[in-house]
Amino acid sequence: MTTSPRSRIPPVGRITRADLTALGVPAATVRSWSHRRLLGRVGGTERYPEYDAAQALALVEAWQARRKSA
């Protein structure tokens, strides 16, 4: 039995793009953070990358604060 990457739960301390979009962050923003190396990949695959949860959540908090002040 195999599971698709989409149904796979990442290890503790990692977060996926789908998790970040569930928090309200557009997928394009996540890709931008990754491309600008603000958010480093720590695993997963090319199509389903996994990011460091602490680093990602810090970016989400800053992103949400900028949106509230705008």
PATORKE-188222 format. One record per residue (C-alpha): residue number from 1; x, y, z. Coordinates in steps of 0.02 Angstrom, whole numbers, plus 50000, padded with zeros to 5 digits. Layout:
<nodes>
(node NUM,(X,Y,Z))
...
</nodes>
This chain:
<nodes>
(node 1,(50000,50000,50000))
(node 2,(50070,50169,49951))
(node 3,(50014,50340,50003))
(node 4,(50021,50493,49893))
(node 5,(50129,50639,49949))
(node 6,(49972,50743,49973))
(node 7,(49902,50625,50103))
(node 8,(50069,50605,50193))
(node 9,(50091,50690,50362))
(node 10,(50260,50777,50375))
(node 11,(50377,50739,50521))
(node 12,(50368,50845,50678))
(node 13,(50448,51015,50651))
(node 14,(50407,51022,50466))
(node 15,(50264,51106,50374))
(node 16,(50202,51090,50196))
(node 17,(50142,51219,50069))
(node 18,(49965,51150,50093))
(node 19,(49978,51183,50280))
(node 20,(50033,51362,50249))
(node 21,(49893,51394,50125))
(node 22,(49771,51325,50255))
(node 23,(49833,51466,50367))
(node 24,(49781,51591,50233))
(node 25,(49948,51618,50147))
(node 26,(49932,51614,49957))
(node 27,(50033,51476,49873))
(node 28,(50120,51608,49767))
(node 29,(50182,51693,49926))
(node 30,(50254,51530,49991))
(node 31,(50342,51500,49824))
(node 32,(50409,51678,49830))
(node 33,(50478,51653,50006))
(node 34,(50561,51493,49949))
(node 35,(50631,51572,49790))
(node 36,(50701,51720,49887))
(node 37,(50775,51597,50013))
(node 38,(50676,51667,50158))
(node 39,(50603,51494,50181))
(node 40,(50722,51348,50162))
(node 41,(50668,51175,50112))
(node 42,(50712,51038,50235))
(node 43,(50638,50889,50146))
(node 44,(50494,50822,50045))
(node 45,(50499,50815,49856))
(node 46,(50515,50945,49719))
(node 47,(50327,50947,49698))
(node 48,(50282,50931,49883))
(node 49,(50419,51022,49980))
(node 50,(50429,51024,50169))
(node 51,(50490,51176,50264))
(node 52,(50553,51208,50440))
(node 53,(50395,51243,50540))
(node 54,(50471,51373,50657))
(node 55,(50547,51473,50513))
(node 56,(50385,51462,50413))
(node 57,(50273,51513,50556))
(node 58,(50384,51664,50594))
(node 59,(50362,51719,50412))
(node 60,(50173,51691,50425))
(node 61,(50163,51798,50582))
(node 62,(50260,51940,50499))
(node 63,(50153,51924,50342))
(node 64,(49992,51932,50444))
(node 65,(50054,52084,50540))
(node 66,(50094,52176,50377))
(node 67,(49922,52135,50309))
(node 68,(49835,52201,50467))
(node 69,(49932,52364,50463))
(node 70,(49897,52396,50279))
</nodes>
